[in-house]
Amino acid sequence: MLINEFLLLGAVLFAIGVYGVIARKNAVLVHFDTQAFRQYELKFSTNSAAPRARWTTIYTVEAFPFDDHFIVYHEMTNGPAGFYRLEATP
């Protein structure tokens, strides 16, 4: 399983393996590319420290027979900083 994690802290982004993130006033646009024949899950948590981390799947991409690019709109409030994780399975 391939896992890419990134942290959105205000307007600062620390990312690995994500095409891009655009922070809006009350939302985040997450851009990522997919490879053919792999399933992806985009997950969100307010705490990334194991074992307390509770990841919620906010978007699932089924395994398609072609590469693609996705933009996921995630509405957020003025809560704590959010952590995102992209999981890919063969």
C-alpha positions as CSV (number, residue, x, y, z in Angstrom):
1,M,0.0,0.0,0.0
2,L,1.3,3.4,-0.9
3,I,0.5,6.3,1.4
4,N,1.1,10.0,0.8
5,E,0.4,12.4,3.6
6,F,0.4,16.2,3.7
7,L,-0.5,18.9,6.2
8,L,-2.4,22.0,5.5
9,L,-1.5,24.6,8.1
10,G,-3.1,28.0,7.3
11,A,-1.8,28.7,3.7
12,V,1.4,26.7,4.1
13,L,1.5,23.2,2.6
14,F,3.9,20.4,3.3
15,A,3.3,17.7,0.7
16,I,4.6,14.4,-0.7
17,G,3.2,12.9,-3.9
18,V,0.2,15.3,-4.3
19,Y,-0.2,17.4,-7.4
20,G,-1.5,20.5,-5.5
21,V,-3.7,21.9,-2.9
22,I,-5.5,25.2,-3.0
23,A,-6.8,26.7,0.2
24,R,-10.0,28.8,0.0
25,K,-11.8,30.6,2.8
26,N,-13.9,27.7,4.0
27,A,-12.6,24.9,1.7
28,V,-9.7,23.1,0.3
29,L,-9.2,21.8,-3.3
30,V,-7.0,18.7,-3.3
31,H,-5.4,17.8,-6.7
32,F,-3.9,14.4,-7.3
33,D,-3.0,12.1,-10.2
34,T,-3.9,8.4,-10.3
35,Q,-2.4,5.4,-12.0
36,A,-4.3,2.8,-14.0
37,F,-5.7,-0.2,-12.1
38,R,-5.1,1.2,-8.6
39,Q,-7.8,2.3,-6.1
40,Y,-7.2,5.5,-4.1
41,E,-8.7,6.8,-0.9
42,L,-8.3,10.4,0.2
43,K,-8.5,10.7,4.0
44,F,-8.7,13.5,6.5
45,S,-7.8,13.8,10.2
46,T,-7.2,16.5,12.7
47,N,-4.6,14.4,14.4
48,S,-2.0,12.4,12.5
49,A,-0.1,11.0,15.5
50,A,-0.6,7.2,15.9
51,P,-2.3,5.6,17.7
52,R,-4.8,8.5,18.2
53,A,-5.2,9.2,14.6
54,R,-8.7,8.7,13.3
55,W,-8.7,9.0,9.5
56,T,-12.0,9.6,7.7
57,T,-12.3,8.7,4.0
58,I,-13.6,11.8,2.2
59,Y,-13.2,10.5,-1.4
60,T,-12.7,7.1,-3.1
61,V,-11.4,6.5,-6.6
62,E,-12.1,3.1,-8.1
63,A,-9.5,1.3,-10.1
64,F,-10.0,2.5,-13.7
65,P,-8.0,1.1,-16.7
66,F,-6.4,4.5,-17.4
67,D,-4.5,7.2,-15.6
68,D,-6.5,10.2,-14.5
69,H,-6.4,13.5,-12.5
70,F,-8.8,14.3,-9.7
71,I,-9.8,17.5,-7.9
72,V,-11.6,17.0,-4.6
73,Y,-13.5,19.8,-2.9
74,H,-13.3,19.5,0.9
75,E,-15.4,22.0,2.9
76,M,-13.8,23.0,6.2
77,T,-14.7,25.2,9.1
78,N,-12.4,27.4,11.2
79,G,-11.4,24.3,13.3
80,P,-7.9,22.9,13.9
81,A,-5.3,22.3,11.2
82,G,-6.1,19.3,9.0
83,F,-4.0,16.4,7.8
84,Y,-4.7,14.6,4.5
85,R,-3.6,11.2,3.5
86,L,-3.8,9.5,0.0
87,E,-3.7,5.8,0.1
88,A,-3.3,3.7,-3.1
89,T,-3.8,0.0,-3.3
90,P,-3.0,-2.3,-6.2
